[in-house]
Amino acid sequence: MLESLIVAALLGEPALAGDAPTDPDLARLEAHHRELLSCDRLTGHWLQEDEYMAMHTAIGDSRQRLAALRPMPFSEAEFPAGEVDLTIGETHYTAADQVRMTDRPSEADVREAYLTIRPHCMRLIGYF
């Protein structure tokens, strides 16, 4: 107990929080970046060339904004390569949805990707 009080007095409370973002803007930017990566993982293979380029430009811009605020944004431990974390309305998409939509998508999966996920992702990056 005394040790944690000394650490708090010397380094301040944010030092005790470790890697947790303390700035609400940083937390918002991290969530936005996770959304962009999730969009790319869910629908990137179905985007037209101009949409794909716009998506990756937005991901690069987001990565640069995060890099200015914190070192090494999104390590493998924070957001693994196959992970998906996207909520559209009441539907939450996960890694299982990515597998379902990329390996052998059904007609309903393709319809969902084009009519729900893709428009959400394009609005997210300001494409339309």
Disulfide bonds with the S-S distance in Angstrom:
Cys39-Cys121 2.05
